[in-house]
Amino acid sequence: MTNRHGSLPAQGRSWAQIKSEMESLAENDFDWRAGRLGVYVFNAGEDVRTVARDAYSMFISENGLGPAAFPSLRRMEDEVVGFGLSLLEAPEDACGDMTSGGTESILMAVKTCRDWWRAQGETERTEIVAPHSAHPAFNKAAEYLGLTVTRVPVAADFTADTDAMAVAVNDRTMMVVGSAPCFPFGVIDGIEQLSTLALERNLWLHVDACVGGYFAPFARMNGINLPPFDFALPGVRSMSADLHKYGYAAKGASTVFYRSGELREHQLFRFGDWPTGEMATPTLAGTRPGGAIAAAWAVMNYLGQEGYQSKAQTVIETREKYERGLEAIGGFQFWGRHQLGLLAFGSDEFDMFAVAEGMRDRGWMSAGLRQPKGMHLMLSPGHAEVADEYLSDMAAVVTEVRSGDRVAVAGGGSRYS
Ligand SMILES: Cc1ncc(COP(=O)(O)O)c(C=O)c1O
């Protein structure tokens, strides 16, 4: 946030000048194109980016708020949602919408769940029970919607402690949450156990597959043995899955899904008491960027199942290479069993904040972990090319930290903020 007032240039400037200024502004950004970021950017290659960018600019002015005016966008959104539903083994009656990102998808699922309970006359149901590792978007949603979240410590393997969650559930619980995978540790929670809990106690189970929704199905097609995490489990009532993460779409694109149209009904907002008459919107946004819808549709068609499978394979092989490399350096421990593109690790032998700072000084940035202390890498296909460089810098930094030549200065290592 800034409170520094600025004034518009008195006269407009040329695009050439503006572009060159933007290029120099970007010079201080971390070089994600060179694989330097282990968070924020999902780099599937220049060709995918070109498709997303061109599709985005073709529909840069169109507005997803007006499907009657833009049947093109309606068709593309329907198809994107349809691709997601079938990847996540949704039943015939399931449906969903595109949103601007994981946070909005989660907000919509929480609001829909709250209003579904209200419609059953259960207005006291205002509590979400989630593992400690669930994304803060659940607390954001709760804060916005007048609800509460009880976070339950994770189990020794860093997945949700489903037994402890069962104990935490009470008469006020409206939703239980599992992640596939969670952001901090990259591990898939025991969604099967949560599904059983949800069915036994008549609870709404939301699976946050923002990270895994467009990755895990392809990993599975490649033969990776993943636990069930999607609508194949009967207790799952809603899911969030981000297109702008491992769907490799342009930013501003996610999906929220419901097991049935009857559940999704409670997501809709309708209002008619103003001069224009009824306005109905499915999600939080009014105006919705046509570009984000078009780019997601285009990238999905460009990659197809084969393309996504191949990207998933590259990412998993890269993650394995990072794991082997870190093991060879020595002194690291992995936080949980990683099966997708995320990797979380720490150390009992040296200070991980000092390691994170050392890597940052060498131009590598990733999210830090505080409980327990560690680092986190969210890998994308682009990281395949820089794994050796990363590992050799890591070896050098660990040597510095072990010898005492480097100590943590900022005291927090890298941050996710
Ligand atoms: C597991 C998980 N859920 C939700 C989100 C929120 O997504 P967004 O940043 O698109 O709002 C993230 C973001 O990293 C995530 O990792």
Ligand as a Chemical Component Dictionary entry (heavy atoms), coordinates in Angstrom:
data_LIG
# 
_chem_comp.id                   LIG 
_chem_comp.type                 NON-POLYMER 
_chem_comp.pdbx_formal_charge   0 
_chem_comp.three_letter_code    LIG 
# 
loop_
_chem_comp_atom.comp_id 
_chem_comp_atom.atom_id 
_chem_comp_atom.alt_atom_id 
_chem_comp_atom.type_symbol 
_chem_comp_atom.charge 
_chem_comp_atom.model_Cartn_x 
_chem_comp_atom.model_Cartn_y 
_chem_comp_atom.model_Cartn_z 
_chem_comp_atom.pdbx_ordinal 
LIG C1 C1 C 0 -3.356 -24.960 -1.658 1  
LIG C2 C2 C 0 -3.709 -23.547 -2.063 2  
LIG N1 N1 N 0 -4.971 -23.115 -1.942 3  
LIG C3 C3 C 0 -5.334 -21.877 -2.296 4  
LIG C4 C4 C 0 -4.420 -20.979 -2.793 5  
LIG C5 C5 C 0 -4.853 -19.579 -3.126 6  
LIG O1 O1 O 0 -4.758 -19.354 -4.499 7  
LIG P1 P1 P 0 -4.668 -17.879 -5.113 8  
LIG O2 O2 O 0 -3.332 -17.340 -4.738 9  
LIG O3 O3 O 0 -4.836 -18.142 -6.574 10 
LIG O4 O4 O 0 -5.786 -17.078 -4.563 11 
LIG C6 C6 C 0 -3.084 -21.379 -2.933 12 
LIG C7 C7 C 0 -2.070 -20.465 -3.454 13 
LIG O5 O5 O 0 -0.903 -20.753 -3.509 14 
LIG C8 C8 C 0 -2.724 -22.699 -2.563 15 
LIG O6 O6 O 0 -1.458 -23.121 -2.654 16 
# 
loop_
_chem_comp_bond.comp_id 
_chem_comp_bond.atom_id_1 
_chem_comp_bond.atom_id_2 
_chem_comp_bond.value_order 
_chem_comp_bond.pdbx_ordinal 
LIG C1 C2 SING 1  
LIG C2 N1 SING 2  
LIG C2 C8 DOUB 3  
LIG N1 C3 DOUB 4  
LIG C3 C4 SING 5  
LIG C4 C5 SING 6  
LIG C4 C6 DOUB 7  
LIG C5 O1 SING 8  
LIG O1 P1 SING 9  
LIG P1 O2 DOUB 10 
LIG P1 O3 SING 11 
LIG P1 O4 SING 12 
LIG C6 C7 SING 13 
LIG C6 C8 SING 14 
LIG C7 O5 DOUB 15 
LIG C8 O6 SING 16 
# 
